[in-house]
Amino acid sequence: QVRLAESGGGLVQAGGSLRLSCTASGTIFSSVMGWYRQAPGKQRELVATITSGGSTNYADSVKGRFTISRDNAKNTVFLQMNSLKAEDTSVYYCNIKGRSNYGSDFWGKGTLVTVSS
């Protein structure tokens, strides 16, 4: 089984920073790792993704403020969030897509980020 363990959420003031981490356990190949978020009453949306080769993709709303990175050796993805805004308040979910014996798309349980204005 492939499991994702997230950490790093919390409460921060507007303008502050947080760093999220997510480590995948289990074997998965050719993976794309990413972060999504879901605010109350809204649909889950893409925040950022990164391929195993390091290609990144960001939502327009976070470009220039968030940076996604990964450590392939540790199957870990990071999301550095700077200049946080109240509208960034959401549950952030880690995701990994790739090839494994157990499926191709896995989600973490989510970590809450609250930005106070």
C-alpha positions as CSV (number, residue, x, y, z in Angstrom):
1,Q,0.0,0.0,0.0
2,V,1.1,3.6,-0.6
3,R,0.5,5.9,2.3
4,L,1.1,9.7,2.6
5,A,1.9,11.4,5.9
6,E,1.6,15.2,6.0
7,S,2.9,17.7,8.5
8,G,3.5,21.4,8.9
9,G,0.0,22.9,9.0
10,G,-1.1,25.4,11.7
11,L,-2.1,28.9,12.4
12,V,-0.2,31.9,11.0
13,Q,-0.8,35.6,10.6
14,A,-1.3,37.1,7.2
15,G,2.1,37.8,5.6
16,G,3.7,34.9,7.4
17,S,5.1,31.6,6.2
18,L,4.6,27.9,6.7
19,R,6.2,24.8,5.3
20,L,4.3,21.7,4.6
21,S,5.9,18.3,4.2
22,C,4.5,15.0,2.9
23,T,6.3,11.6,2.8
24,A,5.1,8.7,0.8
25,S,5.7,5.2,2.1
26,G,5.5,2.2,-0.2
27,T,6.8,1.7,-3.8
28,I,5.5,4.0,-6.5
29,F,7.2,4.8,-9.8
30,S,7.3,7.7,-12.2
31,S,5.4,9.8,-9.7
32,V,4.0,13.2,-9.8
33,M,3.6,14.7,-6.3
34,G,1.5,17.6,-5.5
35,W,-0.6,19.7,-3.1
36,Y,-4.3,20.5,-3.4
37,R,-6.5,22.4,-1.0
38,Q,-10.1,22.6,-0.1
39,A,-11.7,25.5,1.7
40,P,-15.1,25.1,3.5
41,G,-17.9,25.0,1.0
42,K,-15.5,24.9,-2.0
43,Q,-14.2,22.3,-4.3
44,R,-10.7,20.9,-4.0
45,E,-8.3,22.8,-6.1
46,L,-4.8,22.3,-7.4
47,V,-2.1,24.3,-5.6
48,A,1.1,22.9,-7.1
49,T,2.6,19.8,-8.6
50,I,6.1,18.5,-9.2
51,T,7.3,15.6,-11.4
52,S,10.2,13.3,-10.4
53,G,12.3,15.2,-12.9
54,G,11.6,18.5,-11.1
55,S,9.1,20.1,-13.5
56,T,6.6,22.2,-11.6
57,N,3.1,23.6,-12.1
58,Y,1.4,26.2,-9.9
59,A,-2.1,27.6,-9.5
60,D,-2.1,31.3,-10.6
61,S,-3.3,32.3,-7.1
62,V,0.0,31.1,-5.5
63,K,2.6,31.8,-8.2
64,G,5.4,33.9,-6.7
65,R,4.4,33.1,-3.1
66,F,4.5,29.2,-2.9
67,T,7.4,26.9,-3.9
68,I,7.1,23.2,-4.3
69,S,10.1,20.9,-4.1
70,R,10.8,17.2,-3.5
71,D,13.4,14.8,-2.3
72,N,13.1,11.8,-4.5
73,A,15.4,9.7,-2.4
74,K,13.0,10.1,0.6
75,N,9.8,10.2,-1.5
76,T,9.0,13.6,0.2
77,V,7.4,16.7,-1.2
78,F,7.5,20.1,0.4
79,L,5.4,23.2,0.0
80,Q,7.0,26.5,1.2
81,M,4.2,29.0,1.6
82,N,5.2,32.7,1.9
83,S,3.2,35.9,2.0
84,L,0.2,34.0,3.2
85,K,-3.2,35.5,2.8
86,A,-6.5,34.9,4.6
87,E,-7.8,33.3,1.4
88,D,-5.1,30.6,1.6
89,T,-6.9,29.2,4.6
90,S,-7.8,25.6,3.7
91,V,-7.2,22.0,4.4
92,Y,-4.1,21.1,2.3
93,Y,-3.9,17.6,0.9
94,C,-0.9,15.8,-0.4
95,N,-1.3,13.7,-3.6
96,I,0.9,11.3,-5.4
97,K,0.2,9.8,-8.9
98,G,2.3,7.1,-10.5
99,R,2.6,3.3,-10.9
100,S,2.4,0.9,-8.0
101,N,1.0,-2.5,-7.2
102,Y,-1.9,-0.9,-5.3
103,G,-3.2,1.8,-7.6
104,S,-2.1,5.0,-9.3
105,D,-3.6,7.9,-7.3
106,F,-3.2,8.3,-3.5
107,W,-4.2,11.1,-1.1
108,G,-3.1,12.1,2.4
109,K,-5.6,12.9,5.1
110,G,-5.0,16.6,4.9
111,T,-3.5,19.3,7.2
112,L,-5.2,22.5,8.2
113,V,-3.7,25.8,7.4
114,T,-5.4,28.9,9.0
115,V,-4.2,32.4,8.1
116,S,-5.5,35.1,10.4
117,S,-6.0,38.6,9.0
